[in-house]
Amino acid sequence: MSMYEPINLLEPQDLELDEPKPKRKKLFWLFFIIVGLLFIVGCNSYRNYSLAQWSDDPKNYDLKTLQPKNVGILQTVKNFIFHADNVLDGQKDDRINILLLGIGGAGHDGPYLSDTNIILSIKPSTNEVAMISVPRDLGVTIGNHGVRKINSADSFGEAEKAGAGGEYARQIFEKTFGMDIPYYARVDFTAFQEIIDEVGGVTIDVPRSFVDYEFPGPNFSYRTLTFTAGTQVMKGDRALDFARSRHGNNGEGSDFSRSRRQQLMISALKEKLLSVGTYTNPVRVQGILQSLSSHITTNLNFGQMMYLANLAKDADKNIKMLVLDNSETGLLKSYIADSGAYILAPRSNNFDNINLAIKNVFDSNQVKIAQNMSAENKSIFPTGKIQILNGTWRAGLAAMYQQELQEKGFSTLPAANSPKRPIDMTTIYVVNPKISNDIVLALQKEITAQVVRGLPEWLKNGSTNTNSSTEQENPNLRFNTEADILIILGSELNVNKQ
């Protein structure tokens, strides 16, 4: 065919054409560049998106699932890529920590001293929950205030700025235990009572019966509390008494036993909230929070609270519980400070073993290892249990002194009337010969009295004189045989203590 031969367009032609080669290599790299950019943008905006999805508006949640409404295709794709929401700090490390504080609040003595100090830990990957109770007498460094009891952290923060106590305490707990605790929730007695009454009470299985003869009453008085072992429903005021009592008999007379009861109470409240759908209704929850806003402070927003409620639905009911105490296998030891105050400190002289136990709270074997390591360091400051008997006819005198010693940090037993009255001079009887003299010296700084080793003969023989005052001391208790030190108040104090 010549180069000028006409082409018949009706017949197929066998023409050699130079077709362009596919740009597969360029398209390949372009695809990965786009995906990479999307990933970077997604990572940077992911947290904000998750937080935005978990709205502060209660109407944006499904009443049955407690999850945000109208998830949509974008959320579905996000969940496929990232597997879960990133609403709370700590999720990426599989450990969400929240500090729970309980305070008396306005109208109570020491309104901002925290009676309840619990670190709540959640492990999202396994739905496990743990509660670590920190005793209020634990001595820690609090800013420029030096070593103080950890329960005063909230009070110091509140003194700096009204409403800032919870945040300041969060920082102190975080620094003390070397862990991230991004969130806190502080609740006073009023809120605690009203929340429990709002849900119709909580069901508690009381482990053992006990009586507390010196539960705080109005105007420095005392009243008697009695709890019987077994399952029972408690309303707000009764539940609060159960959580606060720390001078009961039958092994319920310490901060540590109280901490265990507080853990039981929180677990019971969680179960009640989740068992009755009405009380997880987002609109209802927000209404309760708003009505108690002057009694509750937290840095959790409403969306984060709803996310926690969603996690709680699937949480393991067998909550891991760790109470920091000074028992034989405990992580703490006790001593008497120069001021005469009762202080708890790490048995190993640093927080390494405590922090190890807290870090591995979901692994009971690791917790035991930390406890065994601490057990090798025996306390060189033995504590002593002190009981005060009223040897005068002035009602309430022993109770008054008992409260003063208690506030100074001494470990006290329920006050009582002396079988013999009146007693002329106040005397400190050292019943336990092994008790440290440091405690006796500390007591003499608080109460001017002579010191005698052993019991007086008239008390050894026992007296049938059980005349009672009206101060709600236990009139039938001559003295507590658990006492290491017995203080019998004399008539000279009846004159001086006006």
C-alpha positions in Angstrom: 0.0 0.0 0.0 1.4 3.3 -1.0 1.6 6.1 1.4 -1.2 7.9 -0.6 -3.5 4.9 -1.1 -7.0 5.7 0.1 -8.4 4.0 3.2 -11.6 2.2 3.1 -13.3 3.0 6.3 -15.9 0.2 5.9 -13.2 -2.5 6.1 -11.2 -3.3 9.2 -7.7 -2.0 9.0 -4.6 -3.6 10.5 -2.9 -0.5 11.5 0.1 -0.3 13.9 -0.5 2.3 16.4 1.8 3.3 19.3 -0.5 2.9 22.4 0.6 4.7 25.6 1.9 2.4 28.4 -0.2 2.2 31.6 1.1 4.5 34.4 0.7 1.8 37.0 3.8 2.7 38.9 2.8 6.3 39.3 -0.7 5.4 40.3 0.7 2.9 42.9 2.7 5.6 44.6 -0.1 8.1 44.3 -2.4 5.7 46.1 -0.1 5.3 49.0 0.6 9.0 49.3 -3.1 9.7 49.6 -3.6 6.9 52.1 -0.7 8.1 54.1 -2.0 11.7 54.2 -5.4 10.4 55.2 -3.9 8.4 58.0 -1.9 11.3 59.3 -4.9 13.6 59.2 -7.1 10.8 60.8 -4.6 10.3 63.6 -4.5 14.0 64.4 -8.2 14.5 64.2 -9.3 11.1 65.6 -9.5 12.1 69.3 -11.4 15.3 68.6 -13.8 13.4 66.4 -14.4 10.7 69.0 -15.0 13.4 71.7 -17.4 15.2 69.4 -19.3 12.0 68.7 -19.8 11.4 72.5 -21.8 14.6 72.9 -22.6 16.6 76.0 -26.2 16.7 74.9 -28.1 13.8 76.6 -30.6 13.7 73.7 -28.0 12.5 71.3 -27.8 9.0 73.0 -29.8 5.9 72.5 -31.7 5.0 75.7 -31.1 1.3 75.3 -27.5 1.1 74.2 -26.3 4.3 75.8 -24.3 4.9 72.6 -24.5 8.0 70.4 -27.4 8.0 67.9 -26.9 8.1 64.1 -23.5 6.5 63.9 -23.4 6.7 60.1 -21.0 5.4 57.5 -18.1 7.6 58.5 -18.2 6.2 62.1 -18.5 2.7 60.8 -15.4 3.1 58.7 -13.6 4.8 61.6 -14.4 1.9 63.9 -13.1 -0.6 61.2 -9.8 1.2 60.9 -9.2 2.2 64.6 -11.2 -0.5 66.3 -12.5 1.6 69.2 -13.2 5.2 70.3 -10.5 7.2 71.9 -12.6 9.2 74.3 -10.6 9.0 77.5 -6.9 9.5 78.2 -5.4 6.1 79.0 -7.3 4.1 76.4 -4.4 3.6 74.1 -2.4 2.3 77.1 -5.3 0.0 78.1 -5.5 1.7 81.6 -8.0 4.4 82.5 -7.4 5.9 85.9 -9.9 8.1 87.9 -9.4 9.5 91.4 -12.6 9.2 93.5 -12.7 11.5 96.6 -15.4 11.6 99.3 -15.5 14.7 101.5 -17.8 16.0 104.3 -18.6 19.3 102.5 -20.0 22.5 104.0 -21.3 22.1 107.5 -19.0 19.3 108.5 -15.7 19.4 110.5 -12.8 19.5 108.1 -15.2 19.9 105.1 -12.5 19.4 102.5 -10.5 16.6 104.1 -11.1 13.5 102.0 -12.5 10.5 104.0 -12.6 8.4 100.8 -9.6 8.1 98.5 -9.9 5.5 95.8 -8.1 5.2 92.5 -10.5 3.5 90.1 -8.7 1.7 87.2 -10.3 0.3 84.1 -8.7 -2.1 81.6 -10.8 -1.7 78.4 -9.3 -4.7 76.6 -10.6 -7.2 79.2 -13.4 -5.1 80.8 -11.7 -5.5 84.2 -12.1 -3.0 86.9 -10.0 -2.4 90.0 -10.3 -0.1 93.1 -7.2 0.9 95.0 -8.0 2.4 98.5 -5.5 4.8 99.8 -5.7 5.5 103.6 -6.2 9.1 104.7 -3.3 8.9 107.1 -0.7 8.1 104.4 2.1 10.7 104.7 3.1 12.3 101.4 4.8 15.4 100.2 2.2 18.1 99.4 3.7 21.0 97.5 5.4 23.5 99.8 3.6 22.2 102.8 6.0 19.3 103.4 5.0 15.8 104.5 1.3 15.8 105.3 -1.5 13.3 105.4 -2.8 12.7 101.9 -6.4 13.4 102.8 -5.4 17.1 103.2 -4.4 17.5 99.6 -8.0 18.5 98.6 -8.1 21.0 101.5 -4.9 22.7 100.5 -6.0 23.0 96.9 -9.3 24.4 98.0 -7.6 27.0 100.2 -5.6 28.2 97.2 -8.7 28.5 95.0 -12.3 27.6 95.6 -13.3 24.6 93.6 -9.7 23.6 92.8 -9.3 21.0 95.5 -10.1 18.0 93.4 -7.7 19.0 90.7 -4.9 19.7 93.1 -5.5 16.3 94.9 -5.4 14.6 91.5 -1.9 16.1 90.9 -0.7 15.0 94.3 -1.9 11.4 93.9 -0.5 11.3 90.4 2.9 12.4 91.6 2.9 10.2 94.7 2.1 7.0 92.9 4.1 7.7 89.7 1.1 7.0 87.4 -1.1 8.9 85.1 -4.4 9.8 86.8 -6.0 12.2 84.3 -9.5 12.3 85.9 -11.1 13.0 89.3 -14.6 13.1 90.7 -15.2 14.6 94.2 -18.5 14.0 96.0 -19.6 15.3 99.4 -21.9 13.6 101.9 -25.0 15.3 100.6 -24.5 14.1 97.0 -23.7 10.6 98.2 -26.9 10.4 100.2 -29.1 11.9 97.5 -27.8 9.7 94.7 -28.4 6.6 96.7 -31.9 7.7 97.6 -32.6 8.7 94.0 -32.0 5.0 92.9 -34.1 3.6 95.7 -31.2 2.5 98.0 -28.4 -0.1 97.4 -28.2 -3.7 98.3 -25.2 -4.5 100.5 -24.0 -7.9 101.8 -22.6 -6.8 105.2 -19.7 -9.3 105.8 -19.9 -9.2 109.6 -21.9 -7.7 112.4 -20.4 -4.8 114.4 -21.2 -1.9 116.7 -19.7 1.5 116.6 -20.2 3.3 120.0 -18.6 6.5 119.0 -19.9 7.5 115.6 -19.8 11.4 115.3 -22.9 13.2 116.2 -23.9 16.9 116.3 -22.0 19.3 118.6 -19.1 16.9 119.3 -21.5 14.2 120.6 -21.5 10.5 119.7 -24.2 8.1 118.7 -24.2 4.3 118.5 -24.4 2.4 115.2 -25.3 -1.2 114.8 -24.9 -3.3 111.7 -25.9 -7.0 111.4 -24.2 -9.4 109.0 -26.2 -10.3 105.9 -27.8 -8.9 102.8 -29.8 -5.7 103.2 -31.1 -2.6 101.4 -29.7 0.6 102.7 -31.0 4.1 102.0 -28.8 7.1 101.7 -28.3 8.0 105.3 -27.7 4.4 106.4 -25.4 3.8 103.5 -23.4 6.9 104.4 -23.0 5.7 108.0 -21.9 2.3 106.8 -19.2 3.8 104.6 -18.0 6.3 107.3 -17.9 4.2 110.5 -14.3 3.5 111.6 -14.6 2.7 115.3 -16.7 -0.5 115.2 -15.8 -3.7 117.1 -15.4 -7.1 115.6 -12.6 -6.1 113.3 -14.4 -3.0 111.9 -12.5 -0.4 113.9 -9.9 1.0 111.4 -9.6 3.1 108.3 -8.7 -0.1 106.4 -11.9 -1.9 107.3 -13.8 1.3 106.3 -12.0 1.4 103.0 -13.2 -2.1 102.2 -16.7 -1.1 103.1 -16.5 1.9 100.8 -15.4 -0.4 98.0 -18.4 -2.6 98.6 -20.7 0.5 98.6 -19.3 1.8 95.2 -19.7 -1.7 93.7 -23.3 -1.9 94.9 -24.2 1.5 93.6 -22.7 0.6 90.2 -24.8 -2.5 90.0 -28.0 -0.7 91.0 -27.4 2.1 88.4 -27.0 -0.5 85.7 -29.8 -2.8 86.8 -32.5 -0.1 86.5 -32.5 1.4 83.0 -34.2 4.6 84.2 -31.2 5.6 86.1 -28.9 5.3 83.1 -31.2 7.5 81.0 -28.9 10.2 79.8 -31.5 13.0 80.3 -32.1 11.7 83.9 -28.4 11.5 84.7 -27.7 15.0 83.5 -30.6 16.3 85.6 -29.3 14.6 88.7 -25.8 16.0 88.1 -27.1 19.5 87.5 -29.2 19.4 90.7 -26.1 18.3 92.7 -23.6 20.6 90.9 -22.7 22.4 94.1 -21.9 19.0 95.8 -20.0 17.3 92.9 -16.8 18.5 91.1 -15.1 16.6 88.3 -13.1 17.2 85.1 -15.0 14.5 83.2 -17.4 15.9 80.7 -20.8 14.4 80.1 -19.8 12.6 77.0 -16.9 10.9 78.8 -19.3 9.9 81.6 -21.6 8.3 79.1 -18.7 6.5 77.6 -17.8 5.2 81.0 -21.4 4.1 81.6 -21.2 2.2 78.3 -18.0 0.5 79.4 -19.6 -0.3 82.8 -22.4 -2.3 81.1 -19.8 -5.0 80.1 -17.5 -4.7 83.0 -16.4 -7.7 84.9 -18.5 -7.9 88.1 -15.5 -9.4 90.0 -13.9 -6.1 90.8 -10.2 -6.3 91.8 -9.7 -4.7 95.2 -6.5 -3.5 96.8 -6.4 -1.7 100.2 -3.1 -0.2 101.2 -2.7 -1.1 104.9 -0.1 -1.9 107.6 -1.1 -5.5 108.2 1.6 -8.3 108.3 1.5 -8.5 104.5 0.6 -4.9 104.0 2.6 -2.3 102.0 2.6 0.3 104.8 4.0 0.8 108.2 3.0 3.3 110.9 4.8 5.6 113.2 4.2 8.6 115.5 5.5 11.9 114.0 7.2 14.6 116.1 3.8 16.3 116.4 2.4 13.2 118.0 0.3 12.4 114.9 -0.3 8.9 113.7 1.2 8.6 110.2 1.4 5.7 107.6 4.4 5.4 105.3 5.7 2.9 102.8 7.1 -0.2 104.6 10.0 -0.2 102.2 10.8 3.5 102.9 9.9 4.4 99.3 6.9 4.0 97.0 8.5 1.5 94.7 6.7 -1.6 95.9 3.4 0.3 96.3 3.6 1.6 92.8 4.5 -1.9 91.5 1.4 -3.3 93.2 -0.8 -0.6 91.8 0.6 -0.9 88.3 -0.1 -4.7 88.4 -3.3 -4.6 90.3 -5.0 -6.7 87.6 -2.4 -9.5 88.2 -2.8 -10.9 91.7 0.5 -12.7 91.5 2.4 -9.5 90.9 0.6 -7.8 93.8 1.7 -10.6 96.1 5.3 -10.2 95.0 5.2 -6.5 95.8 3.6 -7.3 99.2 6.2 -10.0 100.0 9.0 -7.6 99.1 7.6 -5.0 101.5 7.0 -7.5 104.3 10.7 -7.9 104.6 10.9 -4.3 105.9 9.3 -4.5 109.4 8.0 -1.3 111.0 10.4 0.2 113.6 7.6 2.4 114.9 4.9 0.0 116.4 1.5 1.6 116.9 -0.6 1.3 120.0 -4.4 1.2 120.6 -5.5 3.8 123.1 -8.7 3.8 125.2 -9.9 6.7 127.4 -12.1 6.1 130.4 -14.0 9.0 132.1 -13.1 9.0 135.7 -15.2 12.1 136.4 -18.9 12.9 136.6 -18.7 15.3 133.7 -20.7 13.8 130.8 -18.8 13.7 127.5 -15.3 14.4 128.8 -13.8 11.1 127.6 -15.5 11.5 124.3 -14.1 15.0 123.9 -10.6 13.9 124.6 -11.0 10.8 122.4 -12.0 12.9 119.4 -9.0 15.3 120.0 -6.6 12.4 120.0 -8.3 10.9 117.0 -7.9 14.1 115.0 -4.2 14.2 115.9 -3.9 10.7 114.3 -3.8 8.4 117.3 -5.3 5.0 117.0 -8.2 5.0 119.5 -10.7 2.5 120.8 -14.3 3.3 121.9 -14.4 5.5 125.0 -16.2 4.4 128.1 -16.9 5.4 131.7 -14.5 4.3 134.4 -15.9 1.6 136.8 -14.5 3.7 139.7 -15.4 7.4 140.0 -14.4 10.0 140.8 -10.7 9.7 140.1 -8.5 12.5 141.4 -5.7 12.6 138.9 -5.4 11.7 135.3 -3.1 8.7 134.7 -1.7 7.0 131.5 -1.5 3.2 132.2 0.8 1.3 129.8 -0.9 -2.0 129.6 1.2 -3.6 126.9 4.9 -3.7 128.1 6.1 -4.0 124.4 4.5 -0.7 123.4 6.9 2.0 122.1 7.8 4.8 124.5 7.4 7.2 121.5 3.7 6.8 121.8 3.7 7.5 125.5 5.8 10.6 125.1 3.5 11.8 122.2 0.5 11.3 124.5 2.0 13.3 127.3 2.3 16.2 124.8 -1.5 16.1 124.4 -2.6 15.2 128.0 -0.6 16.2 131.1 -0.6 13.0 133.2 1.5 10.7 135.2 2.6 7.4 133.6 2.2 4.0 135.3 3.2 0.6 133.9 0.4 -1.9 134.3 -3.2 -1.7 135.5 -4.4 -0.4 138.9 -5.4 -3.1 141.3 -9.0 -1.9 141.5 -9.4 -2.3 137.7 -7.6 -5.7 137.7 -10.1 -7.0 140.2 -13.0 -5.5 138.3 -15.7 -3.3 139.7 -19.5 -3.7 139.5 -19.9 0.1 139.5 -21.1 0.8 136.0 -22.7 4.3 136.6 -23.2 5.8 133.2 -22.9 9.4 132.0 -25.2 10.7 129.3 -22.5 11.1 126.7 -23.4 7.8 124.9 -20.2 6.1 125.9 -20.6 2.4 126.4 -21.5 2.1 130.1 -21.1 -1.7 130.4 -17.5 -1.7 129.1 -15.0 -1.6 132.0 -12.1 -1.3 129.6 -11.2 -2.8 126.2 -8.8 -5.7 126.5 -7.3 -4.8 123.1 -6.0 -1.5 124.6 -2.2 -1.1 124.7 -2.6 2.1 126.6 -5.4 3.1 129.0 -6.0 6.7 129.9 -8.3 7.4 132.9 -9.3 11.0 133.1 -9.2 12.6 136.6 -11.2 15.4 138.2 -8.5 18.1 137.6 -9.3 17.9 133.9 -13.0 18.3 134.7 -12.0 21.8 136.0 -9.5 22.7 133.3 -11.4 21.4 130.3 -14.0 24.2 130.2 
